[in-house]
Amino acid sequence: MFEIFGIPSQALFGQLLLGLINGSFYALLSLGLAVIFGMLNIINFTHGAQYMMGAFAADLLLQYVGINYWGALVIAPILIGATGIVIERLLLQHLRKLDPLYGLLLTFGLALVIEGLFRNYYGSSGLPYQVPDALRGGRNLGFMFLPNYRGWVIVLSLAVCLATWFAIERTRLGSYLRAATENPVLVRAFGINVPRMVTLTYGLGVGLAALAGVMAAPIYNVSLQMGSDLIIVVFAVVVIGGMGSILGAIVTGFVLGIVEGLTKVFYPEASNTVIFVIMAVVLLIRPAGLFGRSA
Amino acid sequence: MEDVIEPTAAKLRRERSLSLEAAFIVMVALFIVGPFVLYPVFLMKALCFALFACAFNLLIGYVGLASFGHALFFGWASYLTAYAAKTWGASPELAILAGVAVAALLGVVVGGLAIRRQGIYFAMITLALSQMMYFFALEAKFTGGEDGIQGVPRGRLFGVFNLSNEMTMYAFVLVVVVAGFLLVYRIINSPFGEVLKAIRENEQRAISLGYRTERYKLVAFVLSATLAGLAGSLKALVFQLASLTDVHWTMSGDVLLMTLLGGLGTVFGPVVGAFAVVAMQNYLAPFGQWVLVIQGAIFVVCVLAFRRGIVGELARVLRVPL
């Protein structure tokens, strides 16, 4: 046990780890928002609710179908992603020619509907979700104790983020996607089914949110508020990073999580607000965001 | 040509102001009869929200700026008024002034930051900043945290009118809200308001015509924040309470819903929307969380099929501006 800047190393690394975990979720969610915004030109306000739905899906799968964490990790994002596809087909596709503001209003309304429905059936108390057996316990890294599950969350979210980045920036399908973002009419003229790509993109973004929800279930309790509180912070993350770049969204998410963790060590009173303060400063210095192209 | 067009234009203008005047008279008449028919506190609540929604509409309906953080001004003004009236023992007019001043100040800061980005970023920034101030309200000592500031004395207005009397309070709220309504109407029909509408339609064009749109947007934002603050201050006196609900993002959502449902960019829409939503929250309260579901569903329906709102559709059917 040693001290850094007068802070016990255990506490410092502990908060850093917590920051990294939060950062994993910021990164996953802002990544999903950026992907959706790129294709649909809509800020998906429902994202927080869909993250919450992912966590609830994991819980329900365990209780009623007996599918454990590992199954939920695959099934929940597919299920919730499918609801996303239905939402896009039924509602969002009609907004394509309107001001992006209407997309924000509609998805905000959807978030209220989902939250209200869940509240009717589950009340507002949180449900605990057990850490899967294989990831119980932890290991001593010499300078700190790392619970296995938390290490897993960080590794998995990094892997998912990088895979998404790779799929969009380095594959043929991804190049269609980027081209359709720039000029959908031209891409359609080449015989690519752009509306279907848009639908699948929304499903993918929603699936990412649900995946984050499943991953979060054993760490935070499964609760109704988990999404609405988080989504506002993620919006600030997105403003700071700018939505022009996939990699930018990932990096900003992780870095801000760590900054938040450090704030908890050195000035705990500000830990809730530090990301918003950073957002204000970034707006003053670089209005377009750190990785953004000026609009 | 002049001879032909001029009378028509004048006639149109006369008809236009006639329909607006008639609607205004009907509205005020209903407000005066209201407390003899309905519960005055309910009406006062709706009136406060009507002013809040009018302030909000000034920004979203006439400048095209969608703020998701207007609860910030409403709630913090209500805190300041409650604190001034209760702890400092300030008279109601001074307590309201304190709340409104804080809302204006916050409007300068938040507006100054938020107008640096356009469109949906603007919405996200205002939401994030209001969430930040929500956390301040949660942690600050003077707001009373989860309890809020309760038992705020209504006091005597100008040392004369005893606001503890329900009818006196109602009259005061009515005068302030109607004055606020007329002020918003005056703003949107002034040369300044015309520039705001030009910015809404095409900001680049307005810039190329030599308008410093940033300044216009900031002034509109501060005006809107100030009036939202006035509504919050009134609300604190009506309910003798300031609480976290007033600064929470759900309040920003409520005012957005009122304005959207009533009709974005219409003169009377926010008032109608505010009464509709407050009535709905009141009468559907026994159904618990279904209120949330219904509100969300109204958002969805309004966006998909009813973008003009109640008053907007009415104006279209009657072929008059409202």
Interface residues (C-beta under 8 A of the other chain):
Chain A: I43 L91 H94 L95 P100 L101 Y102 G103 L104 L105 L106 F108 G109 L110 A111 L112 V113 I114 E115 G116 L117 R119 N120 S228 I232 V233 F235 A236 V238 V239 E269 N272 T273 F276 V277 M279 A280 L283 L284 P287 A288 A295
Chain B: A66 F68 L113 A114 R116 R117 Q118 G119 I120 Y121 A123 M124 I125 L127 A128 L129 Q131 M132 F135 F136 E139 W249 G253 L256 L260 G288 Q289 W290 V291 L292 V293 I294 Q295 G296 A297 I298 F299 V300 C302 V303 L304 R307
